[in-house]
């Protein structure tokens, strides 16, 4: 099982995969990709031919910029 690390203790260059984002954000894989296509979520970086990930600092910035419920 994957463990998430609180944002305050993350290494600066940590890369989050889709499963990490699902666990951290409580969003489905489909919702993450829909938000990305709509320009409402950070763009991933390509790690290999079939793998993408998101720099943790971009996800932290995205969360900070989101309106509070």
C-alpha positions as CSV (number, residue, x, y, z in Angstrom):
1,X,0.0,0.0,0.0
2,X,1.2,3.5,-0.8
3,X,1.8,6.0,1.9
4,X,1.3,9.7,1.4
5,X,3.7,12.2,2.9
6,X,2.3,15.4,4.4
7,X,3.0,18.4,2.1
8,X,5.1,20.1,4.8
9,X,7.6,17.2,4.9
10,X,7.8,16.4,1.2
11,X,11.1,16.4,-0.6
12,X,11.2,19.3,-3.1
13,X,11.6,17.2,-6.2
14,X,9.0,14.5,-5.3
15,X,6.9,13.2,-8.2
16,X,3.4,12.1,-7.6
17,X,1.8,9.4,-9.8
18,X,-2.0,9.2,-10.5
19,X,-2.5,6.7,-7.7
20,X,-0.8,9.1,-5.3
21,X,-3.0,11.9,-6.4
22,X,-6.1,9.7,-6.0
23,X,-5.2,8.9,-2.4
24,X,-4.2,12.4,-1.5
25,X,-7.0,14.4,-3.2
26,X,-9.8,11.9,-3.0
27,X,-10.5,12.3,-6.8
28,X,-10.9,9.5,-9.3
29,X,-8.4,9.0,-12.1
30,X,-11.1,10.1,-14.6
31,X,-11.7,13.4,-12.7
32,X,-8.0,14.2,-12.5
33,X,-7.7,13.8,-16.3
34,X,-10.9,15.7,-17.0
35,X,-9.6,18.6,-14.9
36,X,-6.3,18.5,-16.6
37,X,-7.8,18.6,-20.1
38,X,-10.0,21.5,-19.0
39,X,-7.0,23.5,-17.9
40,X,-8.0,23.3,-14.2
41,X,-5.3,21.0,-13.0
42,X,-1.5,21.1,-13.4
43,X,0.0,19.4,-16.5
44,X,2.0,16.3,-15.8
45,X,5.5,15.7,-16.9
46,X,6.5,12.7,-18.9
47,X,8.7,10.2,-17.0
48,X,8.9,7.6,-19.7
49,X,7.1,6.5,-22.8
50,X,4.1,5.3,-20.8
51,X,4.5,7.1,-17.4
52,X,3.6,10.6,-16.3
53,X,3.8,12.3,-12.9
54,X,3.2,15.6,-11.2
55,X,5.8,17.5,-9.2
56,X,4.5,17.6,-5.7
57,X,5.0,21.4,-5.4
58,X,2.6,22.0,-8.3
59,X,-0.1,20.0,-6.6
60,X,0.5,21.8,-3.3
61,X,0.2,25.2,-5.2
62,X,-3.0,24.0,-6.9
63,X,-4.5,23.0,-3.6
64,X,-3.6,26.3,-2.0
65,X,-5.2,28.2,-4.9
66,X,-8.5,26.2,-4.8
67,X,-11.5,28.0,-3.2
68,X,-12.3,26.9,0.3
69,X,-15.5,25.0,0.7
